[in-house]
Amino acid sequence: MRKNYLKGVLLFIIMTIGVCLATTMFTKDTIQKLSEGLETQYSNGRAYEPGEAGYAIVKIINIEETNIEDDKLSDGEKFYLVEHDKGTTMLKATPDEVKKMLGDSVTKDAKLYNIENPIYAKIEGYGPKRGRKNRTTTVPVELREKFEDAYKSSYIRSKKLGRILADYKKGDDQTTIKNREKERPFYVDIYMETLGSTYNLLTLGGNAIAILISLWMLKTIYRRVRGNKESYERLFVAYPETERDLDIILREATFSDEQLNILIYKDMFISYRTVFIVEYIADIQSIEINKTTGKNNRKFYHMRINTYHSKAQVVNFNKRVVEKHLKKLVDTLRFDYGIPARLTFYIDEGER
């Protein structure tokens, strides 16, 4: 046996490093989203790509209200045709959300908004498939037909056809005209939604939770390492010979259970399974062995050590342990060493 302050903590340290790195990246991403201008974000790789899901910045050229009615729309919501630099995509939003997105200076003639210069806005994109394992179609066939009908009768499409007709009249070559026809295609199988202050609050809240989890994990590491260190020091101060030869506690233990990693050395109770716990027998208020039942009726056991001077310490036992073995441990601690130990459950009849 070797002194190891990181006993039972190493795997948790690796997990904590991963969580802290993810939290750092998440925090950096949140700061960029909330502090950088929309045009800057657009130029730095957050431009909306039709078909991609998630947060993005769309460069709006034209936007037009439609008369589509569908179950996907909540109270007050409408579908809007949005012509952007990558194509034309449906937007699901309320008139107030559209107004906030475009700004108060943008007016509307009939259904088409008057946009003189491109407007950058943050949106939530949805791909052709969504849901668990991308099995759910974002735009059902019936709604897709409504999208197509709305686009065919839209001012946005009429303007596009007008530009193509103008190319014909100017006598442009066929390649130029075909390229014009392919410009900004209409994506009928996807749509997007606006993102406002609620999204910002949720993002900040999620980031705060991630930071708190990281801090809790760091604090847990510190507490476990400190606990290991205090246990070693308690043993070494009481019995200096153990610092030079820690294996002496195994050789000279008056009681040892190798399966449960528990022993009694002189007047000390020692558990060395997941963490290193050393307590004077006189300081132990009680020891409780508990059982929990998990999925598929799997049973798990853990020991709770309550002392007079510190918080309770918990040790998880090996999954292969049997209840009669735990009963034997409790009887030994109680009757041979005077430790108030008990099982908090009844032993299964099959274990007797």
Contacts in CASP RR format, 6 or more apart in sequence:
PFRMAT RR
TARGET T0000
AUTHOR 0000-0000-0000
METHOD contacts of the structure
MODEL  1
MRKNYLKGVLLFIIMTIGVCLATTMFTKDTIQKLSEGLETQYSNGRAYEP
GEAGYAIVKIINIEETNIEDDKLSDGEKFYLVEHDKGTTMLKATPDEVKK
MLGDSVTKDAKLYNIENPIYAKIEGYGPKRGRKNRTTTVPVELREKFEDA
YKSSYIRSKKLGRILADYKKGDDQTTIKNREKERPFYVDIYMETLGSTYN
LLTLGGNAIAILISLWMLKTIYRRVRGNKESYERLFVAYPETERDLDIIL
REATFSDEQLNILIYKDMFISYRTVFIVEYIADIQSIEINKTTGKNNRKF
YHMRINTYHSKAQVVNFNKRVVEKHLKKLVDTLRFDYGIPARLTFYIDEG
ER
1 246 0 8 1.000
1 247 0 8 1.000
1 249 0 8 1.000
1 250 0 8 1.000
1 272 0 8 1.000
2 246 0 8 1.000
3 232 0 8 1.000
3 246 0 8 1.000
4 228 0 8 1.000
4 276 0 8 1.000
5 225 0 8 1.000
5 228 0 8 1.000
5 229 0 8 1.000
5 232 0 8 1.000
6 13 0 8 1.000
6 225 0 8 1.000
6 228 0 8 1.000
7 228 0 8 1.000
7 272 0 8 1.000
7 274 0 8 1.000
7 275 0 8 1.000
7 276 0 8 1.000
8 224 0 8 1.000
8 274 0 8 1.000
8 275 0 8 1.000
9 221 0 8 1.000
9 224 0 8 1.000
9 225 0 8 1.000
9 228 0 8 1.000
9 275 0 8 1.000
12 217 0 8 1.000
12 220 0 8 1.000
12 221 0 8 1.000
12 224 0 8 1.000
13 221 0 8 1.000
15 217 0 8 1.000
16 214 0 8 1.000
16 217 0 8 1.000
16 218 0 8 1.000
16 220 0 8 1.000
16 221 0 8 1.000
19 210 0 8 1.000
19 213 0 8 1.000
19 214 0 8 1.000
19 217 0 8 1.000
20 214 0 8 1.000
20 217 0 8 1.000
20 218 0 8 1.000
22 210 0 8 1.000
23 207 0 8 1.000
23 210 0 8 1.000
23 211 0 8 1.000
23 213 0 8 1.000
23 214 0 8 1.000
26 207 0 8 1.000
26 210 0 8 1.000
27 207 0 8 1.000
27 210 0 8 1.000
27 211 0 8 1.000
30 203 0 8 1.000
30 204 0 8 1.000
30 207 0 8 1.000
32 41 0 8 1.000
33 41 0 8 1.000
33 55 0 8 1.000
33 122 0 8 1.000
33 203 0 8 1.000
34 200 0 8 1.000
34 203 0 8 1.000
34 204 0 8 1.000
36 44 0 8 1.000
37 120 0 8 1.000
38 57 0 8 1.000
38 120 0 8 1.000
38 121 0 8 1.000
38 122 0 8 1.000
39 57 0 8 1.000
39 120 0 8 1.000
41 57 0 8 1.000
41 122 0 8 1.000
42 57 0 8 1.000
42 59 0 8 1.000
42 120 0 8 1.000
46 55 0 8 1.000
46 56 0 8 1.000
46 57 0 8 1.000
47 56 0 8 1.000
47 57 0 8 1.000
47 58 0 8 1.000
47 59 0 8 1.000
47 86 0 8 1.000
48 56 0 8 1.000
48 57 0 8 1.000
48 58 0 8 1.000
48 59 0 8 1.000
48 84 0 8 1.000
48 86 0 8 1.000
48 123 0 8 1.000
48 125 0 8 1.000
48 192 0 8 1.000
49 56 0 8 1.000
49 86 0 8 1.000
50 86 0 8 1.000
50 87 0 8 1.000
50 89 0 8 1.000
50 187 0 8 1.000
50 190 0 8 1.000
51 125 0 8 1.000
51 126 0 8 1.000
51 127 0 8 1.000
51 128 0 8 1.000
51 187 0 8 1.000
51 190 0 8 1.000
52 125 0 8 1.000
52 127 0 8 1.000
53 125 0 8 1.000
53 126 0 8 1.000
53 127 0 8 1.000
53 130 0 8 1.000
54 124 0 8 1.000
54 125 0 8 1.000
54 126 0 8 1.000
55 122 0 8 1.000
55 123 0 8 1.000
55 124 0 8 1.000
55 125 0 8 1.000
55 195 0 8 1.000
56 122 0 8 1.000
56 123 0 8 1.000
56 124 0 8 1.000
56 125 0 8 1.000
56 192 0 8 1.000
57 120 0 8 1.000
57 121 0 8 1.000
57 122 0 8 1.000
57 123 0 8 1.000
58 82 0 8 1.000
58 84 0 8 1.000
58 89 0 8 1.000
58 120 0 8 1.000
58 121 0 8 1.000
58 122 0 8 1.000
58 123 0 8 1.000
58 192 0 8 1.000
59 84 0 8 1.000
59 85 0 8 1.000
59 118 0 8 1.000
59 119 0 8 1.000
59 120 0 8 1.000
60 82 0 8 1.000
60 83 0 8 1.000
60 84 0 8 1.000
60 102 0 8 1.000
60 115 0 8 1.000
60 118 0 8 1.000
60 119 0 8 1.000
60 120 0 8 1.000
60 121 0 8 1.000
61 83 0 8 1.000
61 84 0 8 1.000
61 85 0 8 1.000
61 115 0 8 1.000
61 118 0 8 1.000
61 184 0 8 1.000
62 81 0 8 1.000
62 82 0 8 1.000
62 83 0 8 1.000
62 112 0 8 1.000
62 113 0 8 1.000
62 115 0 8 1.000
62 155 0 8 1.000
62 156 0 8 1.000
62 159 0 8 1.000
63 80 0 8 1.000
63 81 0 8 1.000
63 82 0 8 1.000
63 83 0 8 1.000
63 91 0 8 1.000
63 98 0 8 1.000
63 102 0 8 1.000
63 112 0 8 1.000
63 113 0 8 1.000
63 115 0 8 1.000
64 80 0 8 1.000
64 81 0 8 1.000
64 83 0 8 1.000
64 111 0 8 1.000
64 112 0 8 1.000
64 113 0 8 1.000
64 154 0 8 1.000
64 155 0 8 1.000
64 156 0 8 1.000
65 78 0 8 1.000
65 80 0 8 1.000
65 95 0 8 1.000
65 108 0 8 1.000
65 111 0 8 1.000
65 112 0 8 1.000
66 78 0 8 1.000
66 79 0 8 1.000
66 80 0 8 1.000
66 81 0 8 1.000
66 90 0 8 1.000
66 111 0 8 1.000
66 150 0 8 1.000
66 154 0 8 1.000
67 150 0 8 1.000
68 78 0 8 1.000
68 79 0 8 1.000
68 143 0 8 1.000
68 146 0 8 1.000
68 147 0 8 1.000
68 150 0 8 1.000
70 79 0 8 1.000
70 142 0 8 1.000
70 143 0 8 1.000
70 146 0 8 1.000
72 92 0 8 1.000
72 143 0 8 1.000
73 79 0 8 1.000
73 92 0 8 1.000
76 94 0 8 1.000
76 95 0 8 1.000
77 92 0 8 1.000
77 93 0 8 1.000
77 94 0 8 1.000
78 92 0 8 1.000
78 93 0 8 1.000
78 94 0 8 1.000
78 95 0 8 1.000
79 90 0 8 1.000
79 91 0 8 1.000
79 92 0 8 1.000
79 147 0 8 1.000
79 150 0 8 1.000
79 191 0 8 1.000
80 90 0 8 1.000
80 91 0 8 1.000
80 92 0 8 1.000
80 93 0 8 1.000
80 98 0 8 1.000
81 88 0 8 1.000
81 90 0 8 1.000
81 91 0 8 1.000
81 150 0 8 1.000
81 151 0 8 1.000
81 154 0 8 1.000
81 156 0 8 1.000
82 88 0 8 1.000
82 89 0 8 1.000
82 90 0 8 1.000
82 91 0 8 1.000
82 192 0 8 1.000
83 156 0 8 1.000
83 184 0 8 1.000
84 184 0 8 1.000
85 118 0 8 1.000
85 184 0 8 1.000
86 184 0 8 1.000
87 183 0 8 1.000
87 184 0 8 1.000
87 185 0 8 1.000
87 186 0 8 1.000
87 187 0 8 1.000
88 151 0 8 1.000
88 156 0 8 1.000
88 184 0 8 1.000
88 185 0 8 1.000
88 186 0 8 1.000
88 187 0 8 1.000
89 186 0 8 1.000
89 187 0 8 1.000
89 190 0 8 1.000
89 191 0 8 1.000
89 192 0 8 1.000
90 147 0 8 1.000
90 190 0 8 1.000
90 191 0 8 1.000
90 192 0 8 1.000
91 98 0 8 1.000
91 123 0 8 1.000
91 191 0 8 1.000
91 192 0 8 1.000
91 193 0 8 1.000
91 194 0 8 1.000
92 191 0 8 1.000
92 192 0 8 1.000
92 193 0 8 1.000
93 101 0 8 1.000
93 193 0 8 1.000
93 194 0 8 1.000
97 194 0 8 1.000
97 196 0 8 1.000
98 113 0 8 1.000
98 194 0 8 1.000
99 106 0 8 1.000
100 194 0 8 1.000
100 196 0 8 1.000
101 119 0 8 1.000
101 121 0 8 1.000
101 194 0 8 1.000
102 113 0 8 1.000
102 115 0 8 1.000
102 119 0 8 1.000
102 121 0 8 1.000
103 119 0 8 1.000
106 113 0 8 1.000
106 114 0 8 1.000
106 115 0 8 1.000
106 119 0 8 1.000
107 113 0 8 1.000
107 114 0 8 1.000
108 114 0 8 1.000
111 155 0 8 1.000
112 155 0 8 1.000
112 156 0 8 1.000
121 194 0 8 1.000
122 194 0 8 1.000
122 195 0 8 1.000
122 196 0 8 1.000
122 199 0 8 1.000
123 192 0 8 1.000
123 193 0 8 1.000
123 194 0 8 1.000
123 195 0 8 1.000
124 192 0 8 1.000
124 193 0 8 1.000
124 194 0 8 1.000
124 195 0 8 1.000
124 199 0 8 1.000
125 190 0 8 1.000
125 191 0 8 1.000
125 192 0 8 1.000
125 193 0 8 1.000
126 138 0 8 1.000
126 190 0 8 1.000
126 191 0 8 1.000
126 192 0 8 1.000
126 193 0 8 1.000
127 138 0 8 1.000
127 189 0 8 1.000
127 190 0 8 1.000
128 137 0 8 1.000
128 138 0 8 1.000
128 139 0 8 1.000
128 189 0 8 1.000
128 190 0 8 1.000
129 135 0 8 1.000
129 136 0 8 1.000
129 137 0 8 1.000
129 138 0 8 1.000
130 136 0 8 1.000
130 138 0 8 1.000
137 189 0 8 1.000
138 189 0 8 1.000
138 190 0 8 1.000
138 191 0 8 1.000
139 147 0 8 1.000
139 188 0 8 1.000
139 189 0 8 1.000
139 190 0 8 1.000
139 191 0 8 1.000
144 188 0 8 1.000
144 189 0 8 1.000
147 186 0 8 1.000
147 188 0 8 1.000
148 186 0 8 1.000
148 188 0 8 1.000
151 157 0 8 1.000
151 186 0 8 1.000
151 188 0 8 1.000
157 186 0 8 1.000
160 183 0 8 1.000
160 184 0 8 1.000
163 180 0 8 1.000
164 177 0 8 1.000
164 180 0 8 1.000
164 181 0 8 1.000
167 176 0 8 1.000
167 177 0 8 1.000
167 180 0 8 1.000
168 177 0 8 1.000
224 275 0 8 1.000
227 275 0 8 1.000
227 276 0 8 1.000
228 275 0 8 1.000
228 276 0 8 1.000
231 276 0 8 1.000
231 277 0 8 1.000
231 278 0 8 1.000
231 279 0 8 1.000
232 276 0 8 1.000
232 278 0 8 1.000
234 268 0 8 1.000
234 278 0 8 1.000
234 279 0 8 1.000
234 280 0 8 1.000
235 242 0 8 1.000
235 249 0 8 1.000
235 265 0 8 1.000
235 268 0 8 1.000
235 270 0 8 1.000
235 278 0 8 1.000
236 242 0 8 1.000
236 243 0 8 1.000
238 268 0 8 1.000
239 265 0 8 1.000
239 266 0 8 1.000
241 248 0 8 1.000
242 248 0 8 1.000
242 249 0 8 1.000
242 265 0 8 1.000
249 263 0 8 1.000
249 265 0 8 1.000
249 270 0 8 1.000
250 256 0 8 1.000
250 263 0 8 1.000
252 265 0 8 1.000
253 263 0 8 1.000
253 264 0 8 1.000
253 265 0 8 1.000
254 264 0 8 1.000
254 265 0 8 1.000
254 266 0 8 1.000
255 263 0 8 1.000
255 264 0 8 1.000
255 332 0 8 1.000
255 336 0 8 1.000
255 337 0 8 1.000
256 262 0 8 1.000
256 263 0 8 1.000
256 264 0 8 1.000
257 263 0 8 1.000
257 329 0 8 1.000
259 318 0 8 1.000
259 321 0 8 1.000
259 325 0 8 1.000
260 273 0 8 1.000
260 317 0 8 1.000
260 318 0 8 1.000
260 321 0 8 1.000
260 325 0 8 1.000
260 329 0 8 1.000
261 271 0 8 1.000
261 272 0 8 1.000
261 273 0 8 1.000
262 269 0 8 1.000
262 270 0 8 1.000
262 271 0 8 1.000
262 272 0 8 1.000
262 273 0 8 1.000
262 329 0 8 1.000
263 270 0 8 1.000
263 272 0 8 1.000
264 270 0 8 1.000
264 281 0 8 1.000
264 337 0 8 1.000
267 280 0 8 1.000
267 281 0 8 1.000
267 282 0 8 1.000
268 278 0 8 1.000
268 279 0 8 1.000
268 280 0 8 1.000
268 281 0 8 1.000
269 277 0 8 1.000
269 278 0 8 1.000
269 279 0 8 1.000
269 280 0 8 1.000
269 281 0 8 1.000
269 284 0 8 1.000
269 305 0 8 1.000
269 333 0 8 1.000
269 337 0 8 1.000
269 339 0 8 1.000
270 276 0 8 1.000
270 277 0 8 1.000
270 278 0 8 1.000
271 277 0 8 1.000
271 303 0 8 1.000
271 305 0 8 1.000
271 315 0 8 1.000
273 315 0 8 1.000
273 316 0 8 1.000
273 317 0 8 1.000
273 318 0 8 1.000
274 315 0 8 1.000
274 316 0 8 1.000
275 313 0 8 1.000
275 315 0 8 1.000
277 305 0 8 1.000
277 313 0 8 1.000
277 315 0 8 1.000
279 305 0 8 1.000
279 307 0 8 1.000
281 337 0 8 1.000
281 338 0 8 1.000
281 339 0 8 1.000
283 307 0 8 1.000
283 308 0 8 1.000
283 309 0 8 1.000
284 305 0 8 1.000
284 306 0 8 1.000
284 307 0 8 1.000
284 308 0 8 1.000
284 339 0 8 1.000
284 340 0 8 1.000
285 306 0 8 1.000
285 307 0 8 1.000
285 308 0 8 1.000
285 340 0 8 1.000
286 306 0 8 1.000
286 340 0 8 1.000
286 341 0 8 1.000
286 342 0 8 1.000
287 303 0 8 1.000
287 304 0 8 1.000
287 305 0 8 1.000
287 306 0 8 1.000
287 330 0 8 1.000
287 333 0 8 1.000
287 339 0 8 1.000
287 340 0 8 1.000
287 341 0 8 1.000
287 342 0 8 1.000
288 303 0 8 1.000
288 304 0 8 1.000
288 306 0 8 1.000
288 341 0 8 1.000
288 342 0 8 1.000
288 343 0 8 1.000
288 344 0 8 1.000
289 301 0 8 1.000
289 302 0 8 1.000
289 303 0 8 1.000
289 304 0 8 1.000
289 326 0 8 1.000
289 329 0 8 1.000
289 330 0 8 1.000
289 341 0 8 1.000
289 342 0 8 1.000
289 343 0 8 1.000
289 344 0 8 1.000
290 301 0 8 1.000
290 302 0 8 1.000
290 303 0 8 1.000
290 304 0 8 1.000
290 344 0 8 1.000
290 345 0 8 1.000
291 299 0 8 1.000
291 300 0 8 1.000
291 301 0 8 1.000
291 323 0 8 1.000
291 344 0 8 1.000
291 345 0 8 1.000
292 299 0 8 1.000
292 300 0 8 1.000
292 301 0 8 1.000
292 302 0 8 1.000
293 299 0 8 1.000
293 300 0 8 1.000
294 300 0 8 1.000
298 319 0 8 1.000
300 316 0 8 1.000
300 317 0 8 1.000
300 319 0 8 1.000
301 316 0 8 1.000
301 317 0 8 1.000
301 321 0 8 1.000
301 323 0 8 1.000
301 326 0 8 1.000
302 314 0 8 1.000
302 315 0 8 1.000
302 316 0 8 1.000
302 317 0 8 1.000
303 314 0 8 1.000
303 315 0 8 1.000
303 317 0 8 1.000
304 312 0 8 1.000
304 313 0 8 1.000
304 314 0 8 1.000
305 312 0 8 1.000
305 313 0 8 1.000
305 314 0 8 1.000
305 315 0 8 1.000
306 312 0 8 1.000
307 313 0 8 1.000
317 326 0 8 1.000
322 351 0 8 1.000
323 343 0 8 1.000
323 345 0 8 1.000
323 347 0 8 1.000
323 348 0 8 1.000
323 351 0 8 1.000
324 347 0 8 1.000
324 351 0 8 1.000
324 352 0 8 1.000
326 343 0 8 1.000
327 343 0 8 1.000
327 347 0 8 1.000
329 341 0 8 1.000
330 341 0 8 1.000
330 342 0 8 1.000
330 343 0 8 1.000
333 339 0 8 1.000
333 341 0 8 1.000
334 340 0 8 1.000
334 341 0 8 1.000
334 342 0 8 1.000
END
